[in-house]
Amino acid sequence: MYAVIKTGGKQYKVAEGDVLRVEKLNAEVNETVELTDVLLVANGEDVKVGTPVVEGAKVLVEVLNQGKGAKVINFKYKPKTGNHRKKGHRQLFTEIKVTAINA
């Protein structure tokens, strides 16, 4: 059984037991979160596609970790003008584990 969920503006294909990193969720570590934006649920040959979401479907996830990703450097440079700019960014993420898919 698997599902396609939407969180943080992105879509993820998940199954029970999967561990993945998503955009930051407002939840504490070891807290259970219910994701209700389920776009598709498949159980063998039985496939339910939502318009846009599947009614009554939800995915339960456990928050394992909150953190920051690797630093991404943005460096702009224009020759012969002394014009350069360096910026860094670290994206916040939440590491989750899928515990149950309820259709």
C-alpha positions, 0 to 999 in steps of 0.5 A: 500500500502506498500514497501520494501526499502533498506537504510544503508545496511538494508531492511525495510517494510514501509507504508505511515505514518510509523515512523522508525529509520534508519542508519544516513542519510545526511539530515537536520531536516524537510527536505524531502528525496527521497529513490530510492532503492525500492525492492518491491511495493505492492498495494493490489493484484498488487505486483511489485518485482524489479531486484534488484530495481523497476524501477521508484519507490521511497519513500518520507520520512521526517526527524524528528530527528537526534540522537544517540542510547543507549550506548553499552558497550564492556568489555573484561576480561582475568582472572589472567593477569590484562588484561581488556578493556572497550569500549563504542559505540553509533550508529548514527540514523535518525528518518524518517516518510514515506510521500508517496510511488510512484510506 
